[in-house]
């Protein structure tokens, strides 16, 4: 996809499929053992495209290589207010070896 159009699918998901007050979760997966590909910094990419990232996290292997990055965008509720969760309240199911 051309770089100019990379934000389009995210915008489409937010405006077409997400309910008011919903959350869009975007992930990038890489490999902890191969030199490439690495997990893309999805939070940075989303912010670079003009989206308000409500939170982000990632997972690293025991060797320290980041193999998954996750970011989320909260859709505004019916009143136009986007909910957000503080980073310290990440769900437990995300695991213990997360980036802080």
N, C-alpha and C positions, 0 to 999 in steps of 0.2 A: 504494500500500500504506500502511495506517495506520502512523504512526511507531512505535507500540507493537509492531508485528509485523515491522519491517524486519530485525531480527536473525535471524528464523526461517529464511529460506533459507540463511543462512550456517551456522547450527547444523545444519540438515538435511544440507547438503553435507559438513560435518565428520564427522557421526555416521553417515551412511548410505552415502556414496560414497567417502570418503577411506580409503585403507589405513593401517594403523598406520605411523607414521613418514613419512607422505606430507605434501605441502605444498599448501595451498589458496592460489591466487593470485587476488587481487581487483584489478580495474582500473577506472579512471574516465577517460573520454575527453572532451575538450572541444574548443574551437576556439581557435586562436591568432589568428584574424583577426576573428571576431565578438565583440561585447561579452559575449555570453552564448550558450550555457552554458559555464561554465568547468569544468575537471576538479574533481570533489569530492575533498576530503582523506580518502581512504578509510582511511588508517591511523588518523586521529583518530576517524572514525566507528566503526571496528571496536573501538578501545579504549573508546569511549563505550558500546558495547554489551556490554562486559565480556570481550572476546577479548584474548588475549595476542598482540600483533603481533610476529613474529620479525624483520621487516625491512620497509623501504619505500624507494621511490625515485620519481623522476618525470622527465619530459622537458620541456624548455622550447624554444620556438622562438628564432630569432635575435633576435627583438624582446623576449625575456625572459618572454613569457607562457607559463605552465605549461599544456600541453595534454594531458598524460597523467600520472596518478598511479597507482602500483602499490604494493600492500602484500601481505604473505603471512603466513599462519598455519601453523605446523608442528604436525601432529597428533602426539600422543604415540605412541611405539613400543609394542611389546607389553608392555614393562616399565613403561609410564606416563611415560617421559621424553621430552620434546619436544626434538628437535634444533633447533639454530639456527645460522645463518651470520652471521658478523660483517659489518657493513655494508661494510667495506673489501674483502670478497671477493665483491662483486657480479659476476655473470657479465659477460664482455666484450660479449656480444651485445646487452646493453641500450643500448649506444651511448655516445658521448662527451659529449653535451650533457645529462647528468643533473644533478639537484639533488644537492648534497653535504650 
